[in-house]
Amino acid sequence: MILSLLEKWQPSMPRMCMEFWTGWFDHWGDKHQTESINKYNENLKFVLQNYGNINFYMFHGGTNFAFMNGANELVNRINTQHPPTYLADVTSYDYDALLTERGDTTPKYHLTVELLSKYKSEVVYLGDCPTRIVTLPAPHQYDDVMLNTGLSMDGVLRSAVSVDIKGNAVTMEMLPVNNGNGQSYGWILYRKTIEKGGKVKVRGQVRDRTLVFLDKKLVTTFDCDTPDFQFELGSAGVLDFLVENMGRANYQTIGQSIIHNQRKGLNNTVTIDDVALSDWSVYSLDFTEDHLNRIKKEKFSRIKKIKASPAIFKGYLKVTSSSSLADTFLDMRGWGKGIVILNGRNLGRYWPVKGPTKTLYVPGVWLSQGDNEFMVFEIEEIPSDRTLKFRKTPVLG
């Protein structure tokens, strides 16, 4: 049916499957997505027999380093008044593709070579494209890294660009930072000193995930699927909303306006007993190169002085020779939620409790001979041993 429609609409155009899905991506909280090699074999044969031309999505998925993971928003077609369900992608984009996250070949790859050879007798190499399969150096399991110094949230905020906002709070994109371009990624913290407790109502839909603190103690957590969120505060104090941009929706169907509704942070009024709060101190935690340089200038304390998250923890991996540099994976089980910075590069987000992904890919080319600095920004749960562990293979689900 699809082929007949394609020929009807484009009778003079070549048959082309522009997105042949080799697998699928993962969302936080879902199971790891895979496609069996038998199903893949069946689908690929059909495309090669009927279309003739194919573009693999993905051939190599790789990794959503830093904050580059995307998201989906699923519209409730039954209750259109309900906000879309937000689903953020994980850091790994392994995709169950022809090549693994780090670039190893898979059974799907070898099957694809076999089928292409059967249906396409001529192979054309572009430019200097290598004509042989390259064997990657084996991954390595490095020794554990003890993170023995830390920076409390006070220090993290000292390193951040801060602004005072009159009236209602604004989203990160509207902050007067970065030469007027606003903040694109990371976290944003809204601070207000309140004179009494009461019922707090956060109107509208806060994007994407919010931790609420009173005098540095966690009060509650909520996400963007809970509009008009309410909670009780028992006393006066310093009220903080730490809001994470977990990734922007990068897909919508015709007629939807999802992509245009991706402002991150507080985007409406916050009230206590129906009285609006105004005049906020706002901190931009975007972990850009400039921000990381400011963090490095802060004085890190011995680890025992850091009693609670959010906080940054730091330690070093010593690599004795350049021949020892190899890909590896950080096993983040035992940690809560946050990001890992290696030698100034953001490896991406971890959230092992939510899953399915439990590891972060570390390219060997990002390591160097000598001391390699690891910094972990942890916002929820600090493991008792404060240790980074490595493994040779990923844990994707």
VEXZA-328087 format. One line per 5 residues: number of its first residue (from 1); their letters; for each residue y, z negated, x of C-alpha. Coordinates in Angstrom, 2 decimals. Each point is the difference from the previous one (the first is absolute). Example, Ala and Ser with C-alpha at 12.3 -4.5 7.8 and 13.67 -1.06 7.14 Angstrom:
2
1> AS> -4.50,-7.80,12.30; 3.44,0.66,1.37
This chain:
397
1> MILSL> 0.00,0.00,0.00; 2.44,-0.94,2.74; -0.72,3.19,1.91; 0.53,2.17,-3.08; 3.33,-1.69,-0.70
6> LEKWQ> 1.05,0.44,3.62; -0.80,3.71,-0.11; 1.88,0.33,-3.29; 3.15,-1.70,1.30; -0.09,1.46,3.52
11> PSMPR> -2.01,3.23,-0.18; 1.40,1.40,3.24; -0.19,-3.18,2.07; -2.84,-1.08,2.30; -2.34,-2.70,-1.20
16> MCMEF> 0.93,-3.21,1.79; -1.00,-3.62,-0.47; 3.16,-1.66,1.32; -1.29,-3.60,-0.18; -3.71,-0.39,0.52
21> WTGWF> -0.42,-3.76,-0.15; -2.43,-1.19,2.66; 0.20,-3.60,-1.19; 2.72,-2.25,-1.36; 2.46,-2.69,1.08
26> DHWGD> -0.11,-3.74,-0.64; 2.28,-2.38,-1.88; 0.29,-3.71,0.71; -2.43,-1.90,-2.21; -2.27,2.98,-0.72
31> KHQTE> -3.34,0.89,1.54; -0.16,2.38,2.97; -0.12,3.58,-1.27; -2.72,2.34,1.27; -1.66,3.23,-1.08
36> SINKY> -3.69,0.55,0.70; -0.90,2.79,2.37; -2.20,1.56,-2.70; 2.93,0.25,-2.41; 2.22,1.27,2.78
41> NENLK> -2.59,2.65,0.90; -0.22,1.15,-3.63; 3.78,0.25,-0.41; 0.61,1.74,3.31; -2.67,2.60,-0.70
46> FVLQN> 1.57,0.76,-3.38; 3.46,0.46,1.51; -1.21,2.22,2.83; -2.04,2.14,-2.37; 2.73,0.41,-2.62
51> YGNIN> 3.39,-0.50,1.64; -0.60,1.28,3.48; 3.02,-1.87,1.41; 0.32,-3.74,0.40; 2.37,-2.68,1.29
56> FYMFH> -1.63,-3.36,0.71; 1.80,-3.10,-1.23; -0.57,-1.96,2.11; -1.62,1.48,3.10; 1.20,-3.03,1.95
61> GGTNF> 1.69,-2.74,-2.00; 0.98,-2.35,2.81; 2.19,-3.05,-0.51; 3.08,-0.97,-2.00; 1.66,-1.76,2.92
66> AFMNG> 2.98,-2.31,-0.51; 1.22,0.15,-3.63; -1.04,3.62,-0.57; -2.71,-0.70,-2.57; 0.83,1.41,-3.39
71> ANELV> -0.83,-1.16,-3.50; -0.87,1.20,-3.47; 1.35,-1.09,-3.35; -2.32,0.49,-2.96; 1.78,0.49,-3.31
76> NRINT> -1.41,-1.80,-3.03; -0.41,2.88,-2.45; -0.94,-2.33,-2.86; 2.87,-2.47,0.38; 2.85,2.05,1.43
81> QHPPT> 2.31,-3.01,-0.11; -2.12,-1.79,2.58; 1.08,0.63,3.61; -2.29,2.20,2.10; -2.75,-1.71,1.98
86> YLADV> 1.00,-0.02,3.65; -2.74,0.66,2.61; 0.96,-0.11,3.67; -2.08,1.89,2.57; -1.63,-1.87,2.88
91> TSYDY> 0.87,0.60,3.65; -3.15,1.95,0.82; -0.07,3.60,-1.22; -3.58,0.55,1.10; -0.52,1.85,-3.30
96> DALLT> -3.74,0.39,0.69; 1.12,3.28,1.57; -1.67,2.36,2.49; 1.39,-2.05,2.89; 0.20,-3.78,0.00
101> ERGDT> 3.23,-1.94,0.24; -0.14,0.11,3.80; -1.21,3.62,0.15; -3.79,-0.15,0.33; -2.04,2.72,-1.69
106> TPKYH> -2.06,-0.90,-3.07; -3.03,1.50,-1.80; 2.51,1.70,-2.32; 1.55,1.72,3.00; -3.29,1.38,1.27
111> LTVEL> -1.01,1.11,-3.50; 3.34,1.79,-0.36; -0.54,1.85,3.28; -3.43,1.07,-1.22; 1.27,1.26,-3.37
116> LSKYK> 3.03,1.78,1.45; -2.27,1.77,2.47; -2.17,1.12,-2.91; 2.78,1.30,-2.24; 2.55,1.00,2.65
121> SEVVY> -1.49,1.97,2.85; 3.22,0.34,2.01; 1.76,-2.97,1.62; 3.63,0.39,1.06; 1.62,-2.47,2.41
126> LGDCP> 3.76,-0.42,-0.11; 1.93,-0.04,3.26; -1.35,-2.52,2.48; -2.21,-1.72,-2.55; -3.07,-1.39,1.82
131> TRIVT> -3.27,1.71,-0.87; -2.26,-2.98,0.56; -0.43,-3.45,-1.49; 1.67,-2.62,2.17; -1.90,-3.24,0.45
136> LPAPH> 2.37,-2.94,-0.30; -0.22,-2.97,2.36; -2.05,-2.77,-1.57; 1.96,-2.72,-1.81; 0.13,-3.44,1.58
141> QYDDV> -0.24,-3.56,-1.26; 2.60,-1.92,1.98; 0.01,-3.75,0.49; 1.66,-2.12,-2.67; 3.76,-0.47,0.28
146> MLNTG> 1.36,-3.48,-0.64; 3.45,0.12,-1.59; 1.41,-3.08,1.69; 3.71,0.30,-0.81; 1.80,0.48,-3.28
151> LSMDG> 3.33,0.54,-1.72; 0.70,-1.83,-3.24; 1.61,1.68,-2.99; 3.34,-1.43,1.09; -0.29,1.96,3.22
156> VLRSA> -1.16,3.11,-1.84; 3.08,-0.19,-2.22; 2.30,-0.52,2.99; -1.28,3.31,1.35; 0.64,1.82,-3.27
161> VSVDI> 3.16,1.74,-1.13; 1.47,-2.10,-2.80; 2.65,0.76,-2.60; 1.63,-1.92,-2.83; -0.20,1.76,-3.35
166> KGNAV> 2.47,-0.87,-2.75; -1.34,-0.04,-3.53; -3.60,1.00,-0.69; -2.46,0.69,2.78; -0.54,3.63,0.99
171> TMEML> -3.10,1.89,1.14; -0.63,0.64,3.69; 1.12,3.63,-0.23; 3.44,-1.11,-1.16; 0.61,-2.56,2.75
176> PVNNG> 3.05,0.74,2.18; -2.11,0.20,3.18; -1.11,2.70,2.44; 3.38,1.74,0.00; 0.13,0.05,-3.77
181> NGQSY> -3.46,1.51,-0.42; -1.62,-3.14,-1.38; -3.45,-1.34,0.84; -3.05,2.23,-0.39; -3.07,-2.11,0.75
186> GWILY> -1.28,-3.50,0.68; 1.04,-3.22,-1.71; 3.26,-1.20,-1.48; 0.86,-3.68,-0.50; 2.48,-1.20,-2.63
191> RKTIE> 1.36,-3.54,0.45; 1.99,-2.16,-2.39; 0.74,-3.73,0.07; -0.50,-1.38,-3.50; 1.42,-3.27,-1.31
196> KGGKV> -2.77,-0.82,-2.46; -3.49,1.00,-1.05; -1.02,1.60,-3.26; -1.71,3.05,-1.44; 0.51,3.02,2.23
201> KVRGQ> -0.27,3.48,-1.49; -0.05,3.07,2.23; 1.04,2.77,-2.35; -1.36,3.49,0.30; -2.64,1.22,2.42
206> VRDRT> 0.18,-1.28,3.59; -1.49,2.41,2.52; -2.49,-0.55,1.40; -1.36,-3.45,0.80; 2.01,-3.21,0.07
211> LVFLD> -0.49,-3.41,1.57; 2.32,-2.72,-1.35; 0.92,-3.00,2.17; 2.03,-3.12,-0.68; 1.10,-1.78,3.18
216> KKLVT> -2.57,2.09,1.94; -2.92,-1.08,-2.21; -1.86,2.67,-1.95; 0.56,-0.30,-3.75; -1.67,3.10,-1.41
221> TFDCD> -0.94,3.61,0.63; 0.28,3.00,-2.33; -0.03,3.79,0.15; 1.64,2.94,-1.71; -2.66,0.21,-2.70
226> TPDFQ> 1.48,-3.21,-1.48; 3.47,0.82,-1.41; 2.38,-2.79,-1.05; -1.95,-2.54,2.04; 0.73,-3.68,-0.74
231> FELGS> -0.71,-3.24,1.83; 1.25,-3.59,0.19; 1.96,-1.63,2.82; -0.07,-3.78,0.07; 3.09,-0.63,2.09
236> AGVLD> 3.04,1.36,1.79; -0.29,1.59,3.42; 0.01,3.27,1.94; -1.69,2.68,-2.10; -1.50,3.00,1.83
241> FLVEN> -1.52,3.19,-1.38; -1.95,1.85,2.70; -0.72,3.47,-1.39; -2.29,2.50,1.70; 0.29,3.76,-0.29
246> MGRAN> -3.74,0.76,-0.06; 0.41,3.78,0.03; 1.71,2.64,-2.09; -1.72,2.04,-2.68; -0.29,3.53,1.35
251> YQTIG> -1.45,1.85,-2.97; 0.92,0.65,-3.60; -0.90,2.52,-2.67; 2.46,2.33,-1.71; 2.35,-1.90,-2.28
256> QSIIH> -0.41,-3.38,1.71; 2.77,-1.78,1.91; -2.15,-2.32,2.11; 1.33,1.13,3.38; 3.58,-0.62,-1.13
261> NQRKG> -0.81,-3.60,-0.96; -1.01,-1.25,3.42; 2.88,-2.37,0.78; -1.50,-3.02,1.78; 1.05,-3.62,-0.43
266> LNNTV> 1.84,-1.90,-2.73; 1.53,2.55,-2.33; 1.24,-2.15,-2.87; 1.34,-3.42,-0.90; -1.62,-3.28,1.04
271> TIDDV> 0.77,-2.92,-2.32; -0.61,-3.76,-0.03; -0.02,-1.37,-3.55; 1.60,3.31,-1.06; 2.91,-0.36,2.45
276> ALSDW> 0.21,2.97,2.37; -0.12,-0.61,3.75; 2.49,1.95,2.07; 1.30,0.30,3.55; -3.14,0.32,2.11
281> SVYSL> -0.59,-0.11,3.73; -2.33,2.91,0.76; -2.08,0.57,3.16; -1.43,3.38,1.01; -3.42,-0.30,1.66
286> DFTED> -0.73,3.65,0.73; -1.75,-0.42,3.39; 1.70,3.05,1.46; 0.35,0.39,3.76; 3.40,-1.73,-0.09
291> HLNRI> -1.39,-2.85,-2.08; -2.99,-0.45,2.32; 2.34,-0.13,3.00; 1.95,-2.79,-1.67; -3.23,-1.85,-0.77
296> KKEKF> -0.98,0.13,3.67; 3.27,-1.74,0.92; -0.87,-2.98,-2.20; -1.60,-3.05,1.59; -3.66,-0.23,-0.95
301> SRIKK> -1.44,-3.53,-0.28; -3.40,-1.38,0.89; -2.37,0.77,-2.82; -0.42,-3.61,-1.15; 3.62,-0.09,-1.14
306> IKASP> -0.59,2.80,-2.52; -1.40,-1.78,-3.03; 0.48,2.54,-2.79; 0.34,3.67,-0.78; 1.84,2.30,-0.09
311> AIFKG> 0.19,0.09,3.78; -0.56,2.26,2.99; -2.76,-0.76,2.50; -0.23,1.49,3.48; -2.65,0.40,2.68
316> YLKVT> -1.11,2.36,2.76; -3.03,2.15,0.72; -0.49,0.61,3.71; -1.58,3.35,0.94; -0.97,-0.02,3.66
321> SSSSL> -0.19,3.74,0.67; 1.03,3.29,-1.57; -3.67,0.99,-0.23; -0.48,-2.91,-2.42; 2.45,1.43,-2.55
326> ADTFL> -1.85,1.01,-3.15; 0.31,0.09,-3.76; -0.84,-3.20,-1.81; 0.33,-1.66,-3.39; 1.63,-3.30,-0.88
331> DMRGW> -2.13,-2.08,-2.35; 2.56,-1.79,-2.20; -2.46,-2.06,-2.03; 1.25,-3.57,-0.09; 3.64,1.05,-0.11
336> GKGIV> 1.99,0.24,-3.23; 2.46,2.86,-0.37; 2.47,1.66,2.33; 0.40,2.51,2.80; -0.99,0.24,3.68
341> ILNGR> 2.33,1.27,2.73; -1.52,1.27,3.28; 2.40,0.59,2.90; 2.78,0.69,-2.49; -2.11,2.29,-2.23
346> NLGRY> -0.79,-0.99,-3.57; -3.77,0.40,-0.53; 0.41,-0.47,-3.74; -0.79,-2.45,-2.76; -3.02,-2.25,-0.35
351> WPVKG> -1.20,-1.84,-3.11; -3.69,-0.77,0.56; -0.39,-2.33,-2.98; 1.05,2.82,-2.31; -1.85,2.72,1.90
356> PTKTL> -1.77,2.29,0.12; 1.21,0.58,3.58; -0.47,-2.92,2.39; 0.99,1.66,3.29; 2.95,1.71,1.67
361> YVPGV> -0.49,2.97,2.30; 1.42,-0.44,3.52; 0.32,3.31,1.91; -0.91,-0.42,3.65; 3.04,2.06,0.99
366> WLSQG> 2.22,-2.76,-1.42; -1.49,-2.50,2.43; 1.03,-0.17,3.64; -1.32,-1.48,3.21; 1.17,-3.58,0.32
371> DNEFM> 1.29,-2.23,-2.79; 0.13,1.43,-3.53; 2.14,-1.92,-2.47; -1.32,-0.64,-3.51; 2.29,-1.45,-2.67
376> VFEIE> -1.26,-0.86,-3.47; 2.40,-0.52,-2.90; -2.06,-2.14,-2.37; 1.46,-0.81,-3.43; -2.83,-1.89,-1.69
381> EIPSD> -2.96,-1.61,1.78; -0.07,-1.07,3.64; -3.56,-0.23,1.41; -0.76,-3.25,1.77; -0.90,1.69,3.29
386> RTLKF> 2.97,2.45,-0.06; -2.12,2.57,1.79; -0.24,3.78,-0.07; -3.53,1.37,0.20; -1.06,3.53,0.90
391> RKTPV> -2.96,2.17,-0.91; -1.26,3.50,0.82; -0.29,1.22,-3.58; 2.21,-0.30,-3.08; -0.77,-2.05,-3.09
396> LG> 1.19,2.25,-2.81; -1.62,-1.69,-2.94
